[in-house]
Amino acid sequence: MFYVYVLKSDLDGNLYTGHTANLRKRLLEHNCGKVDSTRERTPFELVYYEASRNLADVIRREKYLKTTYGHRYLSSRLRHDMSQR
């Protein structure tokens, strides 16, 4: 299985989107500061993910979620989660 995921930084509230084959391990790497692009924004909370058996589909979905339309989709999906924090 492959995953596209969205993390929320507890430090600044910003979202980070990525993909992986091992979601638990990747979340741990982000929170331990082992990922250069997010090192300064730890800790993170997993707020959204999707699974697929096809890596190409996951990469395509990640690219979509990083677009303006993807941000709107996530805002809609996470509306209640984001307003309670």
C-alpha positions as CSV (number, residue, x, y, z in Angstrom):
1,M,0.0,0.0,0.0
2,F,1.0,3.6,-0.7
3,Y,-0.3,6.6,1.1
4,V,-0.7,10.3,0.5
5,Y,-0.9,12.1,3.8
6,V,-1.4,15.6,5.3
7,L,0.3,16.6,8.5
8,K,-0.5,19.6,10.6
9,S,2.3,21.3,12.5
10,D,1.4,21.9,16.2
11,L,4.0,24.7,16.1
12,D,2.5,27.0,13.4
13,G,-0.7,25.2,12.3
14,N,0.5,24.9,8.7
15,L,-0.2,21.7,6.6
16,Y,2.4,19.5,5.0
17,T,1.5,17.0,2.2
18,G,3.6,14.0,1.2
19,H,3.5,10.4,0.2
20,T,5.0,7.2,1.5
21,A,4.8,3.4,1.6
22,N,5.0,3.3,5.4
23,L,2.8,5.9,7.1
24,R,3.7,5.2,10.7
25,K,7.4,5.3,10.0
26,R,7.1,8.5,8.0
27,L,5.1,10.2,10.7
28,L,7.8,9.2,13.2
29,E,10.5,10.5,10.9
30,H,8.7,13.9,10.6
31,N,8.3,14.2,14.4
32,C,11.9,13.2,15.2
33,G,13.2,15.9,12.9
34,K,14.6,13.6,10.3
35,V,12.9,15.3,7.3
36,D,14.8,18.4,6.2
37,S,11.7,20.2,4.8
38,T,9.8,19.9,8.1
39,R,12.5,19.8,10.8
40,E,11.8,23.3,12.1
41,R,8.0,22.7,12.3
42,T,7.7,19.7,14.7
43,P,5.7,18.2,16.2
44,F,3.1,17.1,13.7
45,E,-0.3,15.5,13.8
46,L,-1.7,13.3,11.1
47,V,-4.9,14.9,10.0
48,Y,-5.7,13.2,6.7
49,Y,-4.6,10.3,4.5
50,E,-5.6,8.2,1.5
51,A,-4.4,4.8,0.6
52,S,-3.8,3.2,-2.8
53,R,-2.1,0.1,-4.3
54,N,-0.7,2.2,-7.1
55,L,2.3,4.6,-6.5
56,A,1.5,6.7,-9.6
57,D,-2.0,7.3,-8.3
58,V,-0.7,8.4,-4.9
59,I,1.9,10.8,-6.5
60,R,-0.8,12.3,-8.8
61,R,-3.1,12.7,-5.8
62,E,-0.4,14.4,-3.8
63,K,0.3,16.9,-6.6
64,Y,-3.5,17.6,-6.8
65,L,-3.7,18.2,-3.0
66,K,-0.9,20.8,-3.3
67,T,-2.9,22.9,-5.9
68,T,-5.5,25.6,-5.1
69,Y,-8.3,23.1,-5.8
70,G,-6.7,20.5,-3.6
71,H,-6.4,23.1,-0.7
72,R,-10.1,23.8,-1.1
73,Y,-10.9,20.1,-1.0
74,L,-8.8,19.7,2.2
75,S,-10.4,22.7,3.8
76,S,-13.8,21.2,3.1
77,R,-12.8,17.8,4.4
78,L,-11.0,19.1,7.5
79,R,-13.4,22.0,8.3
80,H,-14.5,20.7,11.7
81,D,-11.0,19.4,12.6
82,M,-9.4,22.7,11.8
83,S,-12.0,24.9,13.6
84,Q,-11.6,22.9,16.9
85,R,-7.9,23.6,17.3
